[in-house]
């Protein structure tokens, strides 16, 4: 999993591309973009919750500090670090 602790600044907006139903949970940086792979299905917000937990772990912050700004039902999401 990629270490994203250098992005953990209050007020920072972090754009990610999500791939649900992946074979493994992972956070990687590809071509300068952050990609998050989760194994759960995109039903009822399960994938978004898994992405929040994985991203928080990669950033080294609590899940409660991440707020979803855009993309609740989209593959491209933007989180703000409070």
C-alpha positions in Angstrom: 0.0 0.0 0.0 1.3 3.5 -0.9 2.3 5.8 1.9 0.3 9.0 1.5 1.2 10.6 4.8 2.8 13.6 3.0 -0.7 14.5 1.8 -2.1 14.6 5.3 -2.6 18.4 5.7 -5.8 19.8 7.2 -8.0 21.1 4.4 -6.3 19.1 1.7 -8.6 17.7 -1.0 -7.6 14.3 -2.3 -9.0 13.0 -5.6 -9.1 9.2 -6.0 -10.2 6.8 -8.7 -12.0 3.7 -7.2 -12.1 0.2 -8.6 -14.7 -1.9 -6.7 -14.8 -5.7 -6.8 -11.0 -5.9 -7.1 -9.0 -9.0 -6.2 -7.3 -7.2 -3.3 -7.5 -4.0 -1.2 -4.8 -1.6 -2.2 -3.9 2.1 -2.6 -1.5 2.8 -5.4 -0.2 5.8 -7.2 -0.4 5.4 -11.0 0.8 8.2 -13.3 0.4 10.7 -10.5 -3.1 9.7 -9.7 -4.3 7.9 -6.6 -6.1 4.6 -7.3 -7.9 2.7 -4.6 -8.9 -0.9 -5.2 -11.5 -2.5 -2.8 -12.9 -6.0 -2.8 -16.4 -5.1 -1.8 -19.3 -4.5 -4.1 -20.6 -1.0 -4.8 -24.0 -1.5 -3.1 -25.4 0.8 -0.4 -22.2 2.7 0.2 -20.2 -0.3 1.1 -17.4 0.4 -1.4 -17.3 4.1 -0.3 -16.9 3.1 3.3 -14.1 0.7 2.4 -12.4 3.3 0.4 -12.6 5.8 3.3 -11.1 3.2 5.7 -8.3 2.3 3.3 -7.5 5.9 2.4 -7.4 6.9 6.1 -4.9 4.1 6.8 -2.7 5.2 3.9 -2.8 8.8 5.1 -2.2 7.8 8.7 -5.3 9.6 10.0 -8.6 8.6 11.6 -11.5 7.7 9.3 -13.6 10.5 11.0 -11.2 13.1 9.6 -12.1 12.3 6.0 -15.1 13.8 4.4 -16.5 12.8 1.1 -16.9 16.0 -1.0 -17.9 14.7 -4.4 -18.6 11.3 -6.0 -20.8 9.4 -3.6 -22.0 7.1 -6.4 -19.2 7.7 -8.9 -15.8 6.0 -9.4 -14.0 9.3 -9.2 -14.2 10.7 -5.6 -12.9 13.7 -3.8 -12.2 13.6 -0.1 -11.3 16.5 2.2 -9.1 16.0 5.2 -10.5 17.9 8.3 
